[in-house]
Amino acid sequence: MPDIQSSAERDVEKPAIGASILLYDGECGLCQRIVRWMLRHDPQQRLLFAPQQQPLGVAVFARHALDARQTDSAVLVRHFGEVAECVDLRSDAILGCLRVLGGGWAVLAAIARLVPRSLRDGVYNWFTRNRHRLFAQGELCTLPTVDEQARFHDI
């Protein structure tokens, strides 16, 4: 069977098969704050993280035919590396992360999913368009702790 991985994919240290990975904008202060919040609320370490601009994010975008210039969104990769690998965008990505966190966050995600996606994504898109103005770029660039480093890829 021929090797169908791109050279970018072969050079990436891969997370565990089946992992849930949030690909976030590594240049966005709001995105960095959301990642820090998720780290605090995920003591079971169910979520992994990678900036979209790094090789893992680029490889996932290519594999799912997503254009980084047109996908101004958080991307949740579910079932990483499995045949069933899929991506959630915009509000579905954030709600998917809450579901992965479990407990009360999963209940909140289930309730929020009752709101039509078009309305959820409308609010999400408004924040996306204004995030660099509302939240400083890169000012919150804190390094992960030693315990958190294993949950980040391509940094």
Backbone as numpy.savetxt, mean C-alpha at the origin, in Angstrom:
# Nx Ny Nz CAx CAy CAz Cx Cy Cz
10.05 -24.44 -18.36 9.20 -23.25 -18.36 10.09 -22.02 -18.36
9.88 -21.07 -19.26 10.72 -19.88 -19.34 10.52 -18.97 -18.13
11.58 -18.25 -17.80 11.52 -17.29 -16.70 10.83 -16.04 -17.22
9.63 -15.74 -16.70 8.86 -14.60 -17.21 9.01 -13.36 -16.33
9.85 -13.44 -15.31 10.05 -12.27 -14.47 10.94 -11.26 -15.18
10.63 -9.99 -14.99 11.48 -8.95 -15.53 12.75 -8.87 -14.70
13.76 -8.22 -15.23 15.00 -8.07 -14.45 14.74 -7.26 -13.19
13.81 -6.29 -13.24 13.48 -5.51 -12.04 12.90 -6.41 -10.96
12.06 -7.38 -11.34 11.47 -8.28 -10.36 12.51 -9.23 -9.78
13.47 -9.70 -10.57 14.48 -10.62 -10.07 15.41 -9.94 -9.07
15.62 -8.64 -9.19 16.53 -7.91 -8.32 15.90 -7.45 -7.02
14.61 -7.71 -6.83 13.89 -7.24 -5.66 13.89 -8.31 -4.57
14.23 -7.92 -3.34 14.07 -8.84 -2.21 12.58 -8.96 -1.98
12.06 -10.16 -2.15 10.62 -10.34 -2.13 10.09 -10.63 -0.74
8.93 -10.07 -0.44 8.27 -10.42 0.81 7.70 -11.83 0.72
7.20 -12.32 1.82 6.65 -13.68 1.87 5.49 -13.83 0.89
5.42 -15.01 0.29 4.31 -15.34 -0.60 3.01 -15.24 0.21
2.01 -14.62 -0.39 0.71 -14.50 0.26 0.55 -13.27 1.14
1.60 -12.47 1.26 1.56 -11.29 2.13 0.60 -10.23 1.59
0.17 -9.36 2.48 -0.58 -8.16 2.10 0.39 -6.99 2.21
0.56 -6.25 1.11 1.55 -5.17 1.06 0.87 -3.88 0.62
1.07 -2.84 1.40 0.57 -1.52 1.03 1.68 -0.79 0.28
1.42 -0.47 -0.99 2.33 0.35 -1.77 1.87 1.79 -1.62
2.73 2.64 -1.09 2.36 4.02 -0.80 3.31 4.98 -1.50
2.88 6.23 -1.63 3.70 7.27 -2.24 4.76 7.68 -1.22
5.99 7.28 -1.47 7.08 7.56 -0.54 7.45 9.03 -0.46
6.87 9.88 -1.32 7.17 11.31 -1.31 6.04 12.13 -0.70
5.06 11.45 -0.12 3.87 12.13 0.39 3.85 12.07 1.92
3.79 13.24 2.53 3.74 13.32 3.99 2.52 12.62 4.57
1.35 12.77 3.94 0.14 12.10 4.42 0.30 10.59 4.34
0.83 10.10 3.24 1.01 8.66 3.08 1.95 8.11 4.15
3.02 8.85 4.44 3.96 8.42 5.47 3.28 8.40 6.84
2.42 9.36 7.11 1.69 9.37 8.38 0.74 8.19 8.48
0.09 7.85 7.38 -0.82 6.71 7.38 -0.04 5.42 7.63
1.13 5.27 7.03 1.96 4.08 7.26 2.36 4.02 8.73
2.79 5.13 9.31 3.17 5.13 10.74 1.98 4.75 11.61
0.79 5.25 11.27 -0.42 4.91 12.02 -0.69 3.41 11.93
-0.58 2.86 10.72 -0.83 1.42 10.54 0.19 0.59 11.30
1.43 1.02 11.34 2.45 0.29 12.11 2.06 0.22 13.58
1.57 1.34 14.11 1.17 1.37 15.53 -0.04 0.48 15.82
-0.92 0.32 14.83 -2.16 -0.41 15.04 -2.11 -1.83 14.48
-0.93 -2.32 14.18 -0.77 -3.66 13.62 0.26 -4.46 14.42
-0.03 -4.74 15.69 0.95 -5.45 16.52 1.23 -6.88 16.03
0.30 -7.48 15.29 0.54 -8.82 14.74 1.36 -8.79 13.46
1.70 -7.59 12.98 2.54 -7.41 11.80 1.96 -8.12 10.58
0.70 -7.87 10.33 0.01 -8.50 9.20 0.26 -7.76 7.89
0.56 -6.46 7.97 0.78 -5.65 6.77 2.27 -5.42 6.55
2.67 -5.43 5.30 4.01 -5.02 4.90 3.86 -3.74 4.08
4.97 -3.03 3.88 4.92 -1.72 3.23 6.06 -1.58 2.24
5.80 -0.85 1.16 6.85 -0.53 0.18 6.46 0.75 -0.54
7.42 1.66 -0.71 7.13 2.85 -1.52 6.88 2.45 -2.98
5.94 3.09 -3.61 5.62 2.80 -5.02 6.80 3.07 -5.93
7.65 4.00 -5.55 8.75 4.42 -6.41 9.93 3.44 -6.39
9.91 2.47 -5.49 11.02 1.53 -5.36 10.76 0.29 -6.22
11.77 -0.57 -6.42 11.65 -1.70 -7.34 10.44 -2.63 -7.11
10.10 -2.93 -5.87 8.96 -3.81 -5.63 7.68 -3.17 -6.14
7.48 -1.89 -5.83 6.30 -1.18 -6.31 6.25 -1.10 -7.81
7.38 -0.80 -8.44 7.46 -0.72 -9.90 7.12 -2.07 -10.52
7.63 -3.16 -9.93 7.37 -4.50 -10.46 5.88 -4.86 -10.35
5.26 -4.53 -9.22 3.83 -4.83 -9.05 3.01 -4.00 -10.04
3.35 -2.74 -10.20 2.63 -1.89 -11.15 2.72 -2.49 -12.56
3.90 -2.94 -12.95 4.07 -3.53 -14.28 3.27 -4.82 -14.41
3.30 -5.65 -13.39 2.60 -6.94 -13.43 1.09 -6.77 -13.58
0.55 -5.68 -13.02 -0.89 -5.45 -13.07 -1.28 -4.36 -14.06
-0.35 -3.99 -14.93 -0.59 -2.99 -15.98 -1.13 -1.68 -15.41
-0.56 -1.26 -14.29 -0.94 0.02 -13.69 0.10 1.07 -14.10
-0.36 2.23 -14.45 0.53 3.34 -14.81 0.66 4.24 -13.59
1.87 4.34 -13.05 2.09 5.13 -11.85 1.67 6.58 -12.03
1.75 7.10 -13.25 1.36 8.49 -13.50 -0.15 8.66 -13.46
-0.89 7.59 -13.72 -2.34 7.67 -13.72 -2.96 7.04 -12.47
-2.19 6.31 -11.72 -2.69 5.65 -10.53 -2.24 6.44 -9.31
-2.89 7.55 -9.08 -2.55 8.41 -7.95 -3.30 7.87 -6.74
-2.81 6.74 -6.22 -3.59 6.01 -5.24 -2.70 5.13 -4.38
-3.19 4.86 -3.19 -2.61 3.77 -2.41 -2.98 2.48 -3.13
-2.09 1.50 -3.04 -2.33 0.21 -3.70 -2.09 -0.89 -2.66
-3.11 -1.68 -2.42 -2.96 -2.83 -1.53 -2.82 -4.08 -2.39
-1.70 -4.76 -2.23 -1.46 -6.01 -2.94 -1.86 -7.13 -1.99
-2.85 -7.90 -2.40 -3.29 -9.04 -1.59 -2.78 -10.33 -2.22
-2.41 -11.28 -1.39 -1.93 -12.59 -1.85 -0.68 -12.43 -2.72
0.26 -11.62 -2.25 1.47 -11.33 -3.02 2.13 -12.63 -3.50
2.45 -12.64 -4.81 3.19 -13.75 -5.39 2.39 -15.02 -5.65
1.13 -15.05 -5.26 0.29 -16.21 -5.51 -0.44 -16.04 -6.84
-1.01 -17.10 -7.34 -1.81 -17.03 -8.56 -2.96 -16.05 -8.36
-3.50 -16.01 -7.14 -4.65 -15.15 -6.83 -4.25 -13.70 -6.51
-2.98 -13.33 -6.73 -2.54 -11.96 -6.40 -3.46 -10.95 -7.08
-3.87 -9.95 -6.31 -4.72 -8.88 -6.86 -4.39 -7.58 -6.14
-4.84 -6.49 -6.73 -4.58 -5.18 -6.14 -5.90 -4.46 -5.91
-5.94 -3.71 -4.82 -7.05 -2.81 -4.52 -6.52 -1.39 -4.59
-7.32 -0.49 -5.14 -6.92 0.91 -5.30 -7.82 1.82 -4.48
-7.34 3.03 -4.23 -8.08 4.12 -3.60 -8.70 3.67 -2.27
-9.98 3.97 -2.10 -10.63 3.67 -0.81 -10.66 2.17 -0.54
-10.75 1.34 -1.58 -10.72 -0.11 -1.37 -9.39 -0.54 -0.76
-8.29 0.12 -1.14 -6.98 -0.21 -0.58 -6.93 0.12 0.91
-7.42 1.29 1.28 -7.40 1.70 2.69 -8.32 0.80 3.51
-9.52 0.53 3.00 -10.44 -0.35 3.72 -9.88 -1.77 3.80
-9.18 -2.21 2.76 -8.54 -3.52 2.79 -7.47 -3.60 3.87
-6.72 -2.52 4.04 -5.71 -2.47 5.11 -6.39 -2.57 6.48
-7.48 -1.85 6.66 -8.20 -1.92 7.93 -8.70 -3.34 8.19
-9.18 -4.00 7.14 -9.65 -5.38 7.28 -8.48 -6.28 7.70
-7.31 -6.09 7.12 -6.14 -6.89 7.48 -5.74 -6.63 8.93
-5.87 -5.39 9.41 -5.54 -5.08 10.80 -6.42 -5.87 11.76
-7.65 -6.14 11.36 -8.54 -6.97 12.15 -9.23 -6.21 13.28
-9.96 -6.94 14.10 -10.65 -6.38 15.25 -11.64 -5.31 14.88
-11.66 -4.24 15.68 -12.56 -3.13 15.44 -12.31 -2.43 14.11
-11.05 -2.46 13.63 -10.74 -1.83 12.35 -11.43 -2.57 11.21
-11.51 -3.89 11.32 -12.19 -4.68 10.29 -13.69 -4.39 10.30
-14.26 -4.19 11.49 -15.68 -3.85 11.59 -15.92 -2.48 10.95
-15.04 -1.51 11.25 -15.16 -0.19 10.65 -15.08 -0.28 9.13
-14.17 -1.10 8.61 -14.03 -1.28 7.16 -15.31 -1.86 6.56
-15.89 -2.83 7.24 -17.13 -3.44 6.74 -18.27 -2.42 6.69
-18.35 -1.58 7.70 -19.39 -0.54 7.72 -19.13 0.47 6.60
-17.87 0.89 6.44 -17.53 1.88 5.41 -17.79 1.34 4.01
-17.69 0.04 3.83 -17.96 -0.55 2.51 -19.43 -0.44 2.12
-20.30 -0.12 3.08 -21.71 0.10 2.76 -21.90 1.40 1.97
-20.95 2.32 2.11 -20.99 3.57 1.34 -20.59 3.22 -0.09
-21.33 3.70 -1.07 -20.99 3.38 -2.47 -19.54 3.77 -2.81
-18.88 2.90 -3.56 -17.48 3.13 -3.93 -17.30 4.48 -4.61
-18.24 4.89 -5.45 -18.08 6.17 -6.15 -17.99 7.33 -5.16
-18.76 7.28 -4.09 -18.70 8.33 -3.07 -17.40 8.23 -2.26
-17.04 7.01 -1.85 -15.79 6.80 -1.10 -14.60 7.28 -1.92
-14.57 6.87 -3.20 -13.45 7.26 -4.05 -13.46 8.75 -4.37
-14.63 9.36 -4.40 -14.70 10.81 -4.58 -13.99 11.55 -3.46
-14.25 11.13 -2.22 -13.58 11.72 -1.06 -12.09 11.41 -1.11
-11.76 10.16 -1.41 -10.36 9.76 -1.51 -9.63 10.61 -2.56
-10.25 10.77 -3.74 -9.62 11.54 -4.81 -9.42 13.00 -4.42
-10.35 13.58 -3.66 -10.19 14.96 -3.20 -8.94 15.06 -2.33
-8.79 14.12 -1.37 -7.60 14.12 -0.52 -6.34 13.92 -1.35
-6.40 13.04 -2.34 -5.24 12.78 -3.18 -4.80 14.03 -3.94
-5.77 14.74 -4.49 -5.43 15.97 -5.23 -4.84 17.05 -4.33
-5.21 17.07 -3.06 -4.80 18.14 -2.16 -3.76 17.73 -1.12
-3.33 16.49 -1.14 -2.46 15.99 -0.06 -1.13 16.70 0.02
-0.53 17.05 -1.11 0.78 17.71 -1.05 0.66 19.13 -0.51
-0.48 19.74 -0.72 -0.72 21.09 -0.19 -1.06 21.03 1.30
-1.86 20.02 1.68 -2.32 19.90 3.06 -1.27 19.28 3.98
-0.46 18.39 3.44 0.53 17.67 4.24 1.88 17.81 3.56
2.86 18.26 4.30 4.18 18.53 3.73 4.78 17.27 3.13
5.46 17.46 2.01 6.14 16.37 1.35 7.41 16.03 2.09
7.58 14.75 2.39 8.84 14.26 2.92 9.23 14.75 4.29
8.50 15.66 4.91 8.91 16.16 6.22 8.84 15.09 7.30
8.01 14.09 7.09 7.80 13.08 8.10 8.61 11.82 7.80
9.67 11.95 7.05 10.44 10.80 6.61 11.23 10.24 7.79
10.58 9.45 8.61 11.23 8.82 9.75 11.66 7.42 9.36
12.79 6.99 9.86 13.27 5.66 9.57 12.54 4.66 10.45
12.25 3.48 9.91 11.59 2.47 10.73 12.53 1.98 11.83
11.93 1.56 12.93 12.72 0.99 14.02 13.28 -0.35 13.55
14.20 -0.91 14.34 14.79 -2.21 14.00 13.69 -3.26 13.86
12.70 -3.24 14.76 11.60 -4.21 14.70 10.73 -4.00 13.46
10.61 -2.78 12.98 9.75 -2.47 11.84 10.44 -2.70 10.50
11.76 -2.71 10.47 12.50 -2.78 9.21 12.15 -4.00 8.36
11.86 -5.12 8.99 11.54 -6.33 8.23 10.21 -6.20 7.49
9.39 -5.22 7.86 8.08 -5.05 7.24 8.13 -4.10 6.05
9.30 -3.49 5.81 9.46 -2.55 4.70 10.34 -3.21 3.65
10.01 -2.97 2.39 10.78 -3.53 1.29 11.24 -2.41 0.38
12.46 -2.55 -0.13 13.04 -1.59 -1.07 13.36 -0.26 -0.44
13.75 -0.23 0.80 14.16 1.05 1.38 15.59 0.96 1.85
